[in-house]
């Protein structure tokens, strides 16, 4: 029996419209389920009779999983107004969307699908799915650079996870990540004073680019999908899994009150030095500086 899912998601998976557009249809009373006007949040299965404007939805399309060798210049977006969008580049007859992204100047392997759940499970940073890249930089690399890249680099308010990095040429290396931070490899290289010249993703999990030329795509095989599904079986598709552990720990540490003994002694001395209420120490009255206001605030997030 099919697992019940939210009505807006069910409608979008048929290719009828996006999830947001489905929300509008439901709120406008244009969707009915089993003869009753549907409400927001309703869950349905394939056995339910779903109508939009009194017309039945077409059956959900077969699930599609595509491996595409994205060339430089193709943009990983479904926005049709962007001429270089990845959907136009592939020109697939059904509605599909990319799993993750590759920067426009980058090239290599990217998955596309029409299934939302698998997108969430693969993308979450906490799920530790490997992605391998070949990178060329603008100057010769040394052991210090390789060690630094492997050990974790402070970017975007966090420290990158330790990863596999191997020098393969004077200015070339391979790197395997389990994160997907924005422009991660480029930012990591910039931290050490290097600029990325070429970046190519050659593997995602168990799928590689073997035999797939730039601009070509193919359907993932049943064997490849079986291995992917097995590897994500225990994966979370919630936002919690996408929070980097070091960033989460750092946030707690940043905002946690300090309770060490030195601070406590300082507070105690401060209390002892403070004059009793109602009494003022003799001395010159403090001068007030006109026209200035000093505020010490910390911005909360």
C-alpha positions in Angstrom: 0.0 0.0 0.0 1.3 3.5 -0.8 2.5 5.7 2.0 0.1 8.7 2.4 1.6 12.0 1.4 0.5 15.6 1.5 -1.9 16.5 -1.3 0.2 19.4 -2.6 3.2 17.1 -3.0 1.1 14.4 -4.6 -0.2 16.9 -7.2 3.3 18.3 -8.0 4.6 14.8 -8.5 2.2 14.2 -11.3 3.8 17.1 -13.1 0.5 19.1 -13.1 2.2 22.1 -11.3 4.6 23.0 -8.6 3.9 22.4 -4.9 3.4 26.1 -4.3 0.9 26.3 -7.2 -0.9 23.3 -5.8 -1.3 25.1 -2.4 -3.0 27.9 -4.3 -5.4 25.5 -6.0 -6.3 23.8 -2.7 -6.8 27.1 -0.9 -9.0 28.3 -3.7 -11.2 25.2 -3.3 -10.4 23.9 -6.8 -9.3 20.5 -5.6 -11.5 17.7 -4.4 -10.7 14.3 -2.9 -13.2 11.5 -3.0 -16.0 14.0 -3.7 -15.1 16.4 -0.9 -13.4 19.8 -1.2 -9.9 19.3 -0.1 -8.3 21.1 2.8 -4.7 22.2 3.3 -2.5 19.5 4.8 -4.7 16.6 3.7 -2.8 13.4 3.0 -3.7 11.1 0.1 -2.6 7.9 -1.7 -3.0 6.5 -5.2 -6.3 5.0 -4.2 -7.9 8.4 -3.7 -10.0 10.1 -6.4 -8.4 13.5 -6.8 -9.9 16.1 -9.1 -8.7 19.6 -10.1 -11.4 21.8 -11.5 -13.6 18.7 -11.6 -11.0 17.0 -13.9 -9.0 13.9 -12.8 -5.2 14.3 -12.4 -3.2 12.3 -14.9 -1.4 9.4 -13.4 1.9 10.0 -11.7 4.8 9.6 -14.1 7.3 6.9 -13.8 10.2 7.9 -11.5 13.1 9.3 -13.5 16.8 9.3 -12.4 19.3 10.9 -14.7 23.1 11.2 -14.7 24.2 14.3 -16.6 27.7 15.5 -17.5 27.1 19.2 -17.1 29.4 21.4 -19.3 30.8 24.7 -18.2 28.2 27.5 -18.9 25.1 25.5 -18.0 23.3 26.9 -14.9 21.8 24.5 -12.4 18.3 26.0 -12.2 14.9 25.2 -13.5 14.1 28.9 -14.1 13.1 29.0 -17.8 13.9 32.8 -18.0 17.6 31.9 -17.5 18.6 30.8 -21.0 21.4 28.6 -19.9 19.2 26.6 -17.4 19.9 22.9 -17.0 16.4 21.8 -18.0 16.6 23.4 -21.4 20.1 21.9 -21.9 18.9 18.3 -21.3 15.5 18.9 -23.0 13.9 15.9 -21.3 10.2 15.4 -22.2 9.0 15.3 -18.6 9.4 17.7 -15.6 12.7 17.0 -13.8 14.9 19.0 -11.5 18.6 18.8 -10.4 19.7 17.2 -7.2 22.0 19.9 -5.8 24.0 22.1 -8.0 27.3 22.8 -9.8 28.5 26.4 -10.3 28.1 27.7 -13.8 31.9 27.8 -14.3 32.2 24.2 -13.0 31.5 20.9 -14.9 30.8 17.3 -14.3 28.3 14.9 -12.8 25.0 15.9 -11.5 21.8 14.0 -10.9 18.3 15.0 -12.1 15.0 13.4 -11.1 11.3 13.9 -10.7 11.2 12.5 -7.1 11.4 15.0 -4.3 12.2 12.5 -1.4 15.4 11.3 -2.9 16.6 14.8 -3.4 16.2 15.6 0.3 18.0 12.5 1.4 21.0 12.9 -0.8 21.4 16.6 -0.2 21.4 16.7 3.6 24.9 17.4 4.8 24.6 15.1 7.8 24.1 12.1 5.5 27.8 11.9 4.5 27.4 10.9 0.8 30.6 11.2 -1.1 31.3 13.5 -4.1 34.6 13.4 -5.8 36.2 16.3 -7.8 39.2 17.0 -9.9 40.5 20.5 -9.4 43.2 22.7 -11.1 44.5 25.9 -9.4 46.4 28.9 -10.5 49.8 28.0 -9.0 51.9 25.1 -7.7 50.5 23.3 -4.7 52.6 21.9 -1.8 52.2 19.5 1.1 51.1 22.4 3.4 48.2 23.1 1.1 47.1 19.5 0.8 47.4 19.0 4.6 45.4 22.2 5.2 42.6 21.2 2.8 42.4 17.7 4.4 42.2 19.0 8.0 39.3 21.4 7.8 39.1 25.0 6.6 37.2 27.8 8.3 34.7 29.2 5.8 31.1 30.4 6.0 31.0 30.5 9.8 32.0 26.9 10.2 35.0 24.5 9.7 34.8 22.1 6.8 34.8 18.4 7.6 38.0 16.5 7.2 38.2 15.0 3.7 40.4 13.1 1.3 42.7 15.2 -0.8 45.5 13.9 -3.1 47.9 15.8 -5.3 47.9 14.6 -8.9 50.0 17.2 -10.6 51.9 20.4 -10.0 48.7 22.5 -9.9 46.1 19.6 -9.8 44.5 17.6 -7.0 41.5 15.4 -6.3 39.2 16.0 -3.4 36.3 13.9 -2.0 33.7 15.8 0.1 30.7 14.7 2.2 29.4 18.3 2.5 27.8 20.7 0.0 28.6 24.2 1.3 28.1 27.0 -1.2 31.2 27.2 -3.5 33.0 25.0 -1.0 36.1 24.0 -2.9 36.6 27.5 -4.3 36.3 29.0 -0.9 38.7 26.4 0.6 41.3 27.2 -2.0 40.9 30.9 -1.6 41.6 30.6 2.1 45.1 29.4 1.3 45.6 32.0 -1.5 44.8 29.8 -4.5 42.3 30.4 -7.2 40.4 27.5 -8.9 40.9 27.4 -12.7 38.9 24.3 -13.5 36.6 22.2 -11.3 35.0 18.9 -12.4 32.9 16.5 -10.4 33.6 13.0 -11.5 31.7 10.9 -8.9 28.6 11.1 -6.7 28.3 8.1 -4.3 28.6 5.0 -6.5 28.0 6.7 -9.9 30.9 8.1 -12.0 31.3 9.8 -15.4 32.8 6.8 -17.1 31.8 6.9 -20.8 29.7 10.1 -20.5 31.0 13.0 -22.5 30.3 16.7 -21.7 26.7 17.5 -22.5 25.6 13.9 -22.5 23.1 12.2 -20.1 21.8 8.7 -19.3 19.3 7.1 -17.1 20.8 5.5 -13.9 20.7 1.7 -14.1 18.6 -0.4 -11.8 21.8 -1.7 -10.1 23.0 1.9 -9.5 19.6 2.9 -8.0 19.5 -0.2 -5.8 22.9 0.8 -4.3 21.9 4.4 -3.9 18.6 3.5 -2.2 20.4 1.1 0.1 22.9 3.8 1.1 20.2 6.4 1.9 17.9 4.0 3.6 18.8 5.4 7.0 19.3 8.9 5.8 17.3 11.8 7.3 15.4 14.1 5.0 14.8 16.7 7.7 16.5 20.1 8.1 18.3 18.8 11.3 20.5 16.6 9.1 21.6 19.5 7.0 23.2 21.4 10.0 26.9 20.9 10.1 27.9 19.4 13.5 30.8 21.8 14.0 28.6 24.8 13.2 25.9 23.5 15.6 28.5 23.0 18.3 30.1 26.4 17.6 26.8 28.1 17.9 26.1 26.5 21.3 29.6 27.5 22.5 29.2 31.0 21.2 26.0 31.8 23.0 26.5 29.6 26.2 27.1 31.6 29.4 30.6 31.4 30.8 30.8 29.6 34.1 34.5 29.1 34.8 36.0 29.9 38.2 37.9 32.9 37.0 34.8 34.6 35.8 33.1 33.8 39.1 35.9 35.3 41.1 35.8 38.4 39.0 32.0 38.7 39.7 32.7 38.2 43.4 35.3 41.0 43.5 33.0 43.3 41.6 30.3 42.7 44.2 32.7 43.4 47.1 33.9 46.6 45.4 30.4 47.9 44.8 29.3 50.6 47.3 26.3 49.9 49.5 22.9 51.0 48.1 22.1 54.6 49.0 25.7 55.6 49.6 28.0 57.3 47.2 31.8 57.4 47.4 33.2 60.9 47.9 34.9 62.3 44.9 34.4 64.3 41.7 31.1 64.0 40.0 31.5 62.1 36.7 31.5 64.3 33.7 28.9 63.7 31.1 29.9 64.1 27.5 27.2 65.9 25.6 26.0 64.7 22.2 27.3 61.1 22.4 25.6 57.8 23.2 27.5 54.6 23.5 25.6 51.3 23.1 27.2 48.0 23.5 24.9 45.4 21.9 25.5 42.1 20.3 23.4 41.3 17.3 21.4 38.1 17.9 20.8 35.7 15.1 
